Amino acid sequence: MHHPKTLDLPPGWTSLKMADRTLMAADAKNDPTLGFALSIAHGLDARPRRLDSTYLYDDEGCRIFAEITRQPEYYQTRVEDAILARHARDLRAMVGSTSLIELGSGNSTKTERLLDAWTEREPTFYAPVDVSQTSLTEAIHRLANRYRDRLTVHALAGAYDRALPLVYQLSPAVLAFLGSSIGNLGQHDQHEFLTLISDNLRGGDHLLLGLDQAHAPDILEAAYNDVAGWSARFTRNLFARMNRELGTDIPLDIIHHVAFYDRERQRVEIFAEFAQETIIELPAIGRSFRIARGERVQTEVSQKYGAEMIAEVERHGFSLAWQSLDEHERFGLFLFRRRAPLSRRAKPLALRFAALERIRQRTLALVDPLAPDDLEQQHSRLMSPIVWDLGHVANFEQIWLQRNVIASLRDAGVNTTEGLDPIYDANRVPRARRSELPLPGSAQVLAELGEVRVSSRRLWETLTPEQLGRSRLIEDGYALALVAQHEAQHQETILQSLNLRTDLPYAPAFIDPSPPATRPPHGERVLVPGGPFLMGTNDESAAYDNERPAHLVDVGSFWIDIAPVTNDDFTQFIEDGGYRRPEFWSPEGWGWLMEEAVQAPLGWVRTDEGWWRRAFSSLVPLDRRRPVVHVSWYEADAYARWAGKRLPTEAEWEKAAAWDPARGTPRRYPWGDAPAADNANLDQRWLEPLPVGTFPAGRSAFGCHQMLGDVWEWTASWFKPYPGFKAFPYREYSEPFFGTTHRVLRGGSFATSREVARNTFRNWDLPQRRQIFAGFRLAKDA
């Protein structure tokens, strides 16, 4: 078998030679102490409260857990070892000459049964993955002495999501995840974990899982309540670690260990129960939490499994190849074979076309309630006739999915204007004059939308793999992502047009009549400690040019509000004479205010019963819990001065939304890297902002709520290029707007599509604009 001398490491990793073995570490600029503090705050904010079990395993926690595995009640380690002793050679014979990769390897002592079998006939490549460099260093030295030249070790120190993309290089491979550690992830994270593994193994690779089975509750509960008390020490050590590393002062003698088996959920749940009321102070982030006497905080979950888990793994692209359980069917080893996946290029193309169709169906649903006159007339000089937007969408798709694709295949380059119908050139004809254009009727434009889509799909289905790799425009379907996002952005523009009308009741069929429940967030602001973070992105599969390149930005410490400013907050500004007091306004803002005679956010109406708000021509009582919307940058800036704060800079906003100090990497969304429909108010689902606290699962690592969806958020920054900016695929999208005329907005609104919403997306507009679905949150120097 050929073993790579080293792995091809992406940026953010370093390689260190040790005893003829290699330790590779994810070395991004992470702050483990800050990450720990934020994780604790995130868990204590949750209801019910729960802490991340990852932090149980510091050096002391690992030592205690090793003692747990030696207790007579804890059968799992002994049973798994016995199965491995019987079948390691059989497993090696079944999978053939392969690399061995292990997740959560620790110091690799439990893996020696497999390593013995793998190295018996030929030298073997082993890649242990763990977050602890200490454990991996210990493993490297021990394995060097035990196996000498029979084993090549490339240890990966980092989180699974960072390490797994590297294992694609090691195929053919067996990926081992032993000890039923997958059971500690939770159901949602388990799905994401299996998806990550599936995406990073090749067809024919194998997954070896150790799974603790659902069986007698008394035996399961005893395993987590050993008589010697090591399990209780393990739970208390998490709070001892908080005292050591975070400066908390939690009396450890009031922490009681509680563990029981939930038969319905088939899992052991472990809690720390507080014997007396306690205040947990986290000075690193300026947060404090009150824990009531008798309150339980969940510290760990250990899922137990049955036959349904086999089906779950198989749904992620695997087939069960072998299994073995102990004689009492308490614990099992399961070997799965990765079925041949779609090519890495075919899969994105399929997803791109699915997104295109989903967006098109929503576009048609948006305009379905409208009569031809509603589509064809210009109802505000701020906005185009809707039929122009629809025709522009069709014309844009024809250019980028047809004309420029053909040009790139002929090495003719791309041309953003050749064949462009002059009436749809957004840079040539301003919105205010588009009603003067000879626009086609709505029926003709809707027909053109369908015809262009059919011809686009027909062309792309003929492209060969070689052609798909011919240019940046079509590689992995970038042009498809460009067209999808463009149409999604025009959906929001159409909704802005409709919202300006006062004579058209508008309620499309797709609106969800039942918004989720709301829980007001704990606290008002969070501290974001100063230091460098990675701003922007290097993604070339979907991101716009103005989001690139990723670059380090060093910002000072600052406070940022947990949530956007609400209607209740803004009402207080109005009642305190905010619109009549020039000391709160910039000179430009006061001049705009005097000229426009603005007295409240757009759509607000004062009645004898108080403030009401007009939305899509409906007049409804003002819900004071919701983020304020339809305010200009000038109004946001004036409110900030009145409140004794300021608008965050664009860099501050992105750090608070995207940066994960525990990993030392940015997140694509505030809550993580995977999209989640229930974490944000996006996709026009309710057509209005929802109350603050509606999406607690959508919080950022720093604990900020609703940073994606609900309302675009004004920042203090002008729209300028990042260092190293390069226009692609056409300069007209971003470049003409750079400078000191347009302010940056971040985050997306309720009208924003999920195809557009991400932490790095940059919106911009003139500071006087109010028709956009914009609000703001505030910041303050620390």
BALUM-640590 format. One record per residue (C-alpha): residue in three letters; x, y, z. Coordinates in steps of 0.5 Angstrom, whole numbers, padded with zeros to 4 digits, always signed. Example, Ala and Ser with C-alpha at 12.3 -4.5 7.8 and 13.67 -1.06 7.14 Angstrom:
// residues 2
ALA+0025-0009+0016 SER+0027-0002+0014 
// end
This chain:
// residues 782
MET+0000+0000+0000 HIS+0003+0007-0002 HIS+0003+0012+0004 PRO+0003+0019+0003 LYS+0010+0022+0007 THR+0005+0028+0009 LEU-0002+0031+0008 ASP-0003+0037+0003 LEU-0005+0042+0009 PRO-0010+0048+0008 PRO-0008+0054+0011 GLY-0009+0055+0018 TRP-0005+0048+0020 THR+0002+0047+0022 SER+0006+0041+0022 LEU+0011+0039+0027 LYS+0016+0033+0026 MET+0016+0028+0033 ALA+0020+0022+0033 ASP+0019+0021+0026 ARG+0012+0022+0027 THR+0008+0028+0025 LEU+0003+0032+0029 MET-0001+0037+0025 ALA-0005+0042+0028 ALA-0010+0047+0027 ASP-0007+0053+0029 ALA-0012+0059+0027 LYS-0012+0064+0032 ASN-0017+0061+0037 ASP-0018+0063+0044 PRO-0019+0057+0048 THR-0021+0061+0055 LEU-0026+0066+0051 GLY-0029+0060+0047 PHE-0030+0056+0054 ALA-0033+0062+0057 LEU-0038+0063+0051 SER-0040+0056+0051 ILE-0042+0056+0058 ALA-0046+0063+0057 HIS-0049+0059+0051 GLY-0051+0053+0055 LEU-0054+0057+0061 ASP-0058+0062+0056 ALA-0061+0056+0054 ARG-0068+0053+0057 PRO-0067+0047+0059 ARG-0060+0049+0061 ARG-0054+0045+0058 LEU-0047+0045+0058 ASP-0042+0043+0052 SER-0040+0036+0054 THR-0033+0037+0050 TYR-0031+0041+0056 LEU-0031+0035+0061 TYR-0025+0033+0058 ASP-0019+0037+0060 ASP-0013+0033+0063 GLU-0016+0032+0069 GLY-0022+0030+0066 CYS-0019+0025+0062 ARG-0015+0022+0068 ILE-0022+0022+0072 PHE-0025+0019+0065 ALA-0020+0013+0065 GLU-0021+0011+0072 ILE-0029+0011+0070 THR-0027+0006+0065 ARG-0024+0001+0070 GLN-0030+0001+0075 PRO-0034-0005+0075 GLU-0040-0002+0073 TYR-0037+0001+0067 TYR-0038-0005+0062 GLN-0037-0001+0055 THR-0030-0001+0055 ARG-0028-0008+0057 VAL-0034-0011+0052 GLU-0031-0007+0046 ASP-0024-0009+0047 ALA-0026-0016+0047 ILE-0030-0015+0041 LEU-0024-0012+0038 ALA-0019-0018+0040 ARG-0024-0023+0037 HIS-0025-0019+0030 ALA-0019-0014+0029 ARG-0016-0019+0024 ASP-0023-0021+0021 LEU-0024-0013+0020 ARG-0017-0012+0017 ALA-0018-0018+0012 MET-0025-0015+0010 VAL-0023-0008+0008 GLY-0016-0010+0005 SER-0010-0006+0005 THR-0013+0001+0008 SER-0011+0007+0012 LEU-0014+0007+0019 ILE-0017+0014+0021 GLU-0019+0015+0028 LEU-0024+0020+0031 GLY-0023+0022+0038 SER-0017+0018+0039 GLY-0015+0020+0046 ASN-0008+0017+0047 SER-0010+0011+0042 THR-0009+0006+0047 LYS-0016+0003+0046 THR-0014+0003+0038 GLU-0008-0002+0039 ARG-0012-0008+0038 LEU-0014-0005+0031 LEU-0006-0003+0030 ASP-0004-0010+0031 ALA-0008-0013+0026 TRP-0007-0007+0021 THR+0001-0008+0022 GLU+0001-0015+0022 ARG+0003-0016+0015 GLU+0005-0010+0012 PRO+0007-0002+0014 THR+0000+0002+0016 PHE-0002+0009+0016 TYR-0005+0011+0022 ALA-0008+0018+0023 PRO-0011+0020+0030 VAL-0016+0026+0031 ASP-0017+0029+0037 VAL-0017+0036+0040 SER-0012+0035+0045 GLN-0005+0036+0043 THR-0003+0033+0050 SER-0006+0026+0048 LEU-0004+0026+0041 THR+0004+0027+0043 GLU+0003+0022+0048 ALA+0000+0017+0043 ILE+0006+0019+0038 HIS+0011+0017+0043 ARG+0008+0011+0045 LEU+0006+0008+0038 ALA+0013+0010+0036 ASN+0016+0005+0041 ARG+0011+0000+0040 TYR+0011-0001+0032 ARG+0017+0003+0030 ASP+0018+0003+0022 ARG+0011-0001+0021 LEU+0007+0005+0023 THR+0007+0012+0020 VAL+0003+0017+0024 HIS+0000+0023+0022 ALA-0004+0026+0028 LEU-0009+0031+0027 ALA-0010+0036+0033 GLY-0017+0040+0031 ALA-0024+0039+0031 TYR-0027+0034+0027 ASP-0030+0039+0022 ARG-0023+0042+0021 ALA-0020+0035+0020 LEU-0025+0031+0016 PRO-0024+0034+0010 LEU-0016+0032+0010 VAL-0018+0025+0010 TYR-0020+0025+0003 GLN-0013+0024+0001 LEU-0012+0018+0005 SER-0017+0013+0001 PRO-0018+0007+0001 ALA-0019+0008+0009 VAL-0023+0006+0015 LEU-0025+0011+0019 ALA-0026+0009+0026 PHE-0031+0012+0032 LEU-0030+0008+0038 GLY-0033+0008+0045 SER-0040+0010+0043 SER-0037+0017+0043 ILE-0042+0019+0037 GLY-0048+0018+0043 ASN-0045+0024+0046 LEU-0047+0029+0040 GLY-0054+0029+0041 GLN-0059+0028+0035 HIS-0058+0034+0031 ASP-0051+0034+0031 GLN-0051+0027+0030 HIS-0054+0028+0023 GLU-0049+0034+0022 PHE-0043+0029+0024 LEU-0046+0023+0019 THR-0047+0028+0013 LEU-0039+0031+0014 ILE-0037+0024+0014 SER-0041+0022+0008 ASP-0038+0028+0004 ASN-0031+0026+0006 LEU-0030+0019+0005 ARG-0030+0016-0002 GLY-0034+0010-0005 GLY-0031+0004-0002 ASP-0028+0007+0004 HIS-0031+0004+0011 LEU-0034+0007+0017 LEU-0033+0003+0024 LEU-0037+0005+0029 GLY-0038+0003+0037 LEU-0045+0003+0039 ASP-0048+0002+0046 GLN-0054-0001+0045 ALA-0061+0000+0049 HIS-0062-0005+0054 ALA-0063-0006+0062 PRO-0064+0001+0065 ASP-0061-0001+0072 ILE-0054-0003+0068 LEU-0054+0003+0064 GLU-0055+0007+0070 ALA-0050+0004+0074 ALA-0045+0005+0069 TYR-0046+0013+0070 ASN-0047+0012+0078 ASP-0041+0008+0080 VAL-0040+0006+0087 ALA-0033+0009+0088 GLY-0036+0016+0086 TRP-0031+0017+0080 SER-0037+0019+0075 ALA-0039+0025+0080 ARG-0032+0027+0080 PHE-0032+0028+0073 THR-0039+0032+0073 ARG-0036+0036+0079 ASN-0029+0037+0075 LEU-0033+0041+0070 PHE-0034+0046+0075 ALA-0028+0046+0078 ARG-0025+0047+0071 MET-0029+0053+0070 ASN-0026+0056+0077 ARG-0019+0055+0075 GLU-0020+0058+0068 LEU-0025+0063+0068 GLY-0025+0066+0075 THR-0032+0063+0077 ASP-0033+0062+0084 ILE-0037+0056+0085 PRO-0037+0052+0091 LEU-0036+0045+0089 ASP-0039+0041+0095 ILE-0046+0044+0092 ILE-0046+0040+0086 HIS-0049+0034+0086 HIS-0048+0029+0080 VAL-0055+0026+0077 ALA-0055+0021+0072 PHE-0061+0017+0070 TYR-0064+0013+0063 ASP-0069+0016+0059 ARG-0073+0010+0056 GLU-0077+0014+0051 ARG-0071+0017+0049 GLN-0066+0012+0050 ARG-0061+0016+0053 VAL-0057+0017+0059 GLU-0058+0024+0061 ILE-0053+0027+0066 PHE-0054+0033+0070 ALA-0051+0038+0076 GLU-0056+0039+0081 PHE-0055+0045+0085 ALA-0056+0044+0093 GLN-0056+0052+0094 GLU-0058+0058+0090 THR-0051+0060+0086 ILE-0049+0066+0082 ILE-0044+0064+0076 GLU-0040+0070+0074 LEU-0036+0070+0067 PRO-0032+0076+0068 ALA-0029+0075+0061 ILE-0035+0076+0057 GLY-0039+0081+0063 ARG-0044+0076+0064 SER-0047+0073+0070 PHE-0053+0067+0071 ARG-0057+0066+0077 ILE-0058+0058+0078 ALA-0064+0057+0083 ARG-0063+0052+0089 GLY-0065+0045+0086 GLU-0064+0047+0079 ARG-0061+0042+0074 VAL-0056+0044+0069 GLN-0055+0038+0064 THR-0047+0036+0063 GLU-0048+0030+0058 VAL-0052+0026+0054 SER-0050+0019+0052 GLN-0055+0016+0047 LYS-0056+0009+0046 TYR-0058+0005+0040 GLY-0062+0000+0037 ALA-0063-0003+0029 GLU-0066+0004+0028 MET-0059+0007+0028 ILE-0056+0002+0022 ALA-0062+0005+0018 GLU-0060+0012+0020 VAL-0053+0011+0018 GLU-0055+0008+0011 ARG-0059+0014+0010 HIS-0052+0018+0009 GLY-0050+0014+0004 PHE-0047+0007+0007 SER-0049+0000+0007 LEU-0048-0005+0013 ALA-0042-0010+0012 TRP-0041-0013+0018 GLN-0043-0013+0026 SER-0042-0016+0032 LEU-0045-0015+0039 ASP-0043-0018+0046 GLU-0047-0024+0048 HIS-0051-0020+0052 GLU-0053-0015+0046 ARG-0050-0009+0051 PHE-0045-0007+0046 GLY-0044-0007+0038 LEU-0039-0006+0033 PHE-0041-0004+0026 LEU-0037-0004+0020 PHE-0041+0000+0014 ARG-0038+0001+0007 ARG-0039+0008+0003 ARG-0043+0007-0003 ALA-0040+0010-0009 PRO-0043+0018-0008 LEU-0044+0023-0014 SER-0038+0026-0016 ARG-0036+0032-0012 ARG-0038+0036-0018 ALA-0044+0033-0020 LYS-0047+0034-0013 PRO-0046+0041-0013 LEU-0049+0042-0020 ALA-0055+0038-0017 LEU-0056+0042-0011 ARG-0055+0049-0015 PHE-0061+0047-0020 ALA-0065+0045-0014 ALA-0064+0052-0011 LEU-0066+0055-0018 GLU-0072+0051-0018 ARG-0074+0053-0011 ILE-0073+0060-0012 ARG-0077+0060-0018 GLN-0083+0057-0015 ARG-0082+0063-0010 THR-0082+0068-0015 LEU-0088+0066-0018 ALA-0092+0065-0012 LEU-0090+0072-0010 VAL-0093+0075-0016 ASP-0099+0070-0017 PRO-0104+0074-0013 LEU-0102+0080-0017 ALA-0106+0083-0023 PRO-0103+0085-0029 ASP-0104+0092-0027 ASP-0100+0091-0021 LEU-0094+0088-0024 GLU-0094+0093-0030 GLN-0095+0100-0027 GLN-0089+0104-0023 HIS-0092+0105-0016 SER-0086+0109-0013 ARG-0080+0112-0016 LEU-0076+0109-0011 MET-0078+0102-0014 SER-0078+0099-0021 PRO-0085+0097-0024 ILE-0085+0089-0022 VAL-0085+0087-0029 TRP-0078+0090-0030 ASP-0075+0086-0024 LEU-0078+0080-0028 GLY-0076+0081-0034 HIS-0069+0083-0032 VAL-0068+0077-0028 ALA-0070+0073-0035 ASN-0065+0077-0038 PHE-0059+0076-0033 GLU-0060+0069-0033 GLN-0060+0068-0041 ILE-0053+0072-0040 TRP-0050+0068-0035 LEU-0053+0061-0036 GLN-0053+0061-0044 ARG-0049+0067-0047 ASN-0043+0067-0043 VAL-0042+0060-0042 ILE-0042+0059-0049 ALA-0037+0064-0049 SER-0032+0061-0044 LEU-0032+0054-0048 ARG-0030+0058-0054 ASP-0024+0062-0050 ALA-0028+0068-0052 GLY-0028+0071-0045 VAL-0035+0074-0042 ASN-0038+0080-0044 THR-0043+0083-0039 THR-0046+0087-0044 GLU-0046+0084-0051 GLY-0054+0082-0052 LEU-0056+0085-0046 ASP-0063+0088-0047 PRO-0062+0096-0046 ILE-0069+0096-0042 TYR-0066+0091-0037 ASP-0059+0095-0036 ALA-0060+0097-0029 ASN-0054+0102-0029 ARG-0056+0105-0036 VAL-0063+0107-0033 PRO-0065+0109-0026 ARG-0071+0106-0023 ALA-0075+0113-0023 ARG-0075+0113-0030 ARG-0076+0105-0032 SER-0084+0107-0033 GLU-0082+0110-0039 LEU-0079+0104-0042 PRO-0082+0100-0047 LEU-0083+0094-0043 PRO-0087+0088-0045 GLY-0093+0086-0042 SER-0093+0082-0036 ALA-0096+0075-0039 GLN-0090+0076-0044 VAL-0085+0077-0039 LEU-0087+0071-0035 ALA-0087+0066-0041 GLU-0080+0069-0042 LEU-0078+0067-0035 GLY-0080+0060-0037 GLU-0077+0059-0044 VAL-0070+0062-0041 ARG-0070+0057-0036 VAL-0072+0051-0040 SER-0066+0053-0045 SER-0061+0054-0039 ARG-0062+0047-0037 ARG-0062+0044-0043 LEU-0055+0047-0045 TRP-0052+0045-0038 GLU-0054+0038-0038 THR-0050+0038-0045 LEU-0044+0040-0041 THR-0038+0035-0040 PRO-0034+0034-0034 GLU-0028+0037-0038 GLN-0032+0043-0040 LEU-0035+0044-0033 GLY-0028+0045-0031 ARG-0026+0050-0036 SER-0027+0057-0033 ARG-0028+0060-0026 LEU-0035+0062-0029 ILE-0038+0055-0030 GLU-0033+0051-0025 ASP-0038+0047-0020 GLY-0043+0051-0022 TYR-0041+0058-0020 ALA-0046+0061-0025 LEU-0052+0058-0023 ALA-0051+0060-0016 LEU-0050+0067-0018 VAL-0056+0067-0022 ALA-0060+0064-0016 GLN-0058+0069-0011 HIS-0059+0075-0016 GLU-0066+0072-0017 ALA-0067+0072-0010 GLN-0065+0079-0009 HIS-0070+0081-0014 GLN-0075+0078-0010 GLU-0074+0082-0004 THR-0074+0088-0008 ILE-0081+0086-0011 LEU-0083+0086-0004 GLN-0080+0093-0002 SER-0085+0095-0008 LEU-0091+0092-0006 ASN-0090+0094+0002 LEU-0090+0102-0001 ARG-0097+0101-0003 THR-0102+0103+0001 ASP-0108+0101-0003 LEU-0106+0093-0004 PRO-0108+0088+0001 TYR-0102+0083+0000 ALA-0102+0076+0003 PRO-0099+0070-0001 ALA-0101+0063+0000 PHE-0094+0061+0003 ILE-0094+0065+0009 ASP-0094+0061+0015 PRO-0100+0063+0020 SER-0096+0060+0026 PRO-0090+0064+0028 PRO-0086+0060+0033 ALA-0086+0062+0041 THR-0082+0067+0044 ARG-0077+0067+0050 PRO-0074+0074+0052 PRO-0066+0074+0052 HIS-0062+0074+0058 GLY-0058+0080+0059 GLU-0058+0086+0054 ARG-0051+0086+0051 VAL-0045+0082+0051 LEU-0037+0084+0051 VAL-0033+0082+0045 PRO-0026+0082+0047 GLY-0021+0085+0042 GLY-0016+0082+0038 PRO-0015+0079+0031 PHE-0021+0075+0027 LEU-0021+0073+0020 MET-0026+0077+0016 GLY-0029+0076+0009 THR-0029+0069+0006 ASN-0024+0066+0000 ASP-0031+0062-0002 GLU-0031+0062-0010 SER-0037+0058-0010 ALA-0042+0063-0008 ALA-0040+0069-0005 TYR-0040+0075-0009 ASP-0033+0079-0010 ASN-0034+0084-0005 GLU-0034+0079+0000 ARG-0027+0077-0002 PRO-0022+0076+0000 ALA-0021+0073+0007 HIS-0017+0078+0011 LEU-0014+0079+0019 VAL-0018+0085+0022 ASP-0016+0087+0029 VAL-0021+0090+0033 GLY-0021+0093+0040 SER-0026+0090+0045 PHE-0033+0093+0045 TRP-0040+0091+0047 ILE-0045+0090+0043 ASP-0053+0089+0044 ILE-0055+0082+0044 ALA-0061+0084+0040 PRO-0063+0089+0035 VAL-0067+0095+0037 THR-0074+0094+0038 ASN-0080+0098+0037 ASP-0081+0099+0044 ASP-0074+0102+0045 PHE-0075+0107+0039 THR-0082+0109+0041 GLN-0078+0112+0047 PHE-0073+0116+0043 ILE-0079+0119+0039 GLU-0083+0121+0046 ASP-0076+0124+0048 GLY-0077+0129+0042 GLY-0071+0125+0038 TYR-0074+0128+0032 ARG-0074+0135+0034 ARG-0067+0135+0038 PRO-0061+0137+0033 GLU-0056+0135+0038 PHE-0057+0128+0036 TRP-0057+0128+0029 SER-0051+0129+0024 PRO-0051+0135+0020 GLU-0053+0131+0014 GLY-0058+0127+0018 TRP-0061+0134+0020 GLY-0062+0137+0013 TRP-0065+0130+0011 LEU-0070+0130+0017 MET-0072+0138+0015 GLU-0073+0137+0008 GLU-0077+0130+0009 ALA-0081+0132+0015 VAL-0080+0125+0018 GLN-0083+0124+0025 ALA-0083+0116+0026 PRO-0080+0110+0022 LEU-0084+0109+0015 GLY-0091+0106+0016 TRP-0092+0108+0023 VAL-0098+0112+0024 ARG-0100+0115+0031 THR-0107+0114+0033 ASP-0112+0115+0039 GLU-0110+0108+0041 GLY-0102+0109+0041 TRP-0098+0107+0035 TRP-0100+0103+0029 ARG-0096+0100+0023 ARG-0097+0100+0016 ALA-0095+0093+0013 PHE-0097+0091+0006 SER-0103+0096+0006 SER-0105+0093+0013 LEU-0105+0097+0019 VAL-0104+0094+0025 PRO-0102+0095+0033 LEU-0095+0096+0034 ASP-0092+0090+0037 ARG-0087+0093+0041 ARG-0083+0087+0042 ARG-0081+0086+0035 PRO-0075+0090+0032 VAL-0076+0097+0029 VAL-0076+0096+0021 HIS-0076+0102+0016 VAL-0071+0107+0019 SER-0066+0110+0015 TRP-0058+0110+0017 TYR-0059+0117+0019 GLU-0065+0115+0024 ALA-0061+0109+0026 ASP-0055+0114+0028 ALA-0059+0119+0031 TYR-0062+0114+0036 ALA-0055+0111+0037 ARG-0053+0118+0040 TRP-0059+0119+0044 ALA-0058+0112+0047 GLY-0051+0114+0049 LYS-0048+0109+0044 ARG-0046+0108+0037 LEU-0047+0103+0031 PRO-0042+0098+0030 THR-0037+0098+0025 GLU-0038+0093+0019 ALA-0032+0089+0022 GLU-0035+0089+0029 TRP-0041+0086+0027 GLU-0038+0081+0023 LYS-0034+0079+0029 ALA-0040+0078+0033 ALA-0044+0074+0028 ALA-0039+0070+0025 TRP-0033+0069+0030 ASP-0032+0062+0034 PRO-0026+0063+0039 ALA-0027+0056+0041 ARG-0025+0054+0034 GLY-0021+0060+0032 THR-0025+0060+0025 PRO-0031+0064+0023 ARG-0038+0061+0022 ARG-0042+0061+0015 TYR-0048+0063+0020 PRO-0048+0065+0027 TRP-0050+0059+0029 GLY-0045+0054+0025 ASP-0043+0052+0018 ALA-0050+0048+0017 PRO-0056+0052+0014 ALA-0062+0051+0019 ALA-0069+0053+0017 ASP-0071+0054+0024 ASN-0066+0059+0027 ALA-0067+0065+0023 ASN-0073+0069+0020 LEU-0071+0068+0013 ASP-0075+0066+0006 GLN-0081+0071+0007 ARG-0084+0066+0011 TRP-0088+0071+0016 LEU-0087+0077+0012 GLU-0085+0081+0018 PRO-0080+0082+0023 LEU-0081+0077+0029 PRO-0080+0079+0037 VAL-0073+0079+0040 GLY-0072+0072+0043 THR-0076+0068+0038 PHE-0070+0064+0035 PRO-0065+0062+0041 ALA-0062+0057+0037 GLY-0060+0062+0032 ARG-0055+0066+0037 SER-0048+0067+0035 ALA-0042+0064+0039 PHE-0042+0071+0043 GLY-0049+0070+0044 CYS-0052+0075+0040 HIS-0059+0074+0037 GLN-0063+0075+0030 MET-0056+0077+0027 LEU-0059+0074+0020 GLY-0066+0075+0018 ASP-0072+0080+0021 VAL-0068+0086+0019 TRP-0062+0088+0015 GLU-0058+0092+0020 TRP-0054+0099+0019 THR-0047+0099+0021 ALA-0042+0105+0021 SER-0038+0103+0015 TRP-0038+0106+0008 PHE-0038+0101+0003 LYS-0031+0100+0001 PRO-0027+0094-0002 TYR-0023+0089+0002 PRO-0015+0089+0001 GLY-0014+0085-0005 PHE-0021+0086-0008 LYS-0022+0083-0015 ALA-0028+0084-0019 PHE-0031+0078-0021 PRO-0035+0076-0025 TYR-0037+0083-0027 ARG-0035+0090-0024 GLU-0042+0093-0025 TYR-0044+0089-0019 SER-0040+0092-0013 GLU-0034+0097-0016 PRO-0038+0103-0018 PHE-0041+0103-0011 PHE-0035+0103-0007 GLY-0033+0110-0004 THR-0037+0114+0001 THR-0044+0115-0001 HIS-0047+0108+0001 ARG-0047+0105+0008 VAL-0046+0098+0009 LEU-0052+0093+0012 ARG-0051+0086+0015 GLY-0055+0080+0016 GLY-0061+0080+0012 SER-0069+0081+0013 PHE-0075+0077+0013 ALA-0075+0078+0006 THR-0068+0075+0005 SER-0067+0068+0002 ARG-0063+0063+0005 GLU-0059+0063-0002 VAL-0056+0070+0000 ALA-0056+0070+0008 ARG-0049+0069+0011 ASN-0045+0072+0015 THR-0040+0075+0010 PHE-0046+0078+0005 ARG-0045+0085+0005 ASN-0051+0090+0003 TRP-0051+0097+0002 ASP-0055+0103+0000 LEU-0056+0111+0001 PRO-0056+0113+0008 GLN-0063+0116+0007 ARG-0066+0110+0004 ARG-0072+0107+0008 GLN-0076+0103+0004 ILE-0071+0097+0005 PHE-0073+0092+0011 ALA-0067+0095+0015 GLY-0066+0096+0023 PHE-0060+0096+0027 ARG-0057+0094+0034 LEU-0052+0098+0038 ALA-0045+0098+0040 LYS-0040+0101+0045 ASP-0033+0101+0046 ALA-0031+0097+0052 
// end
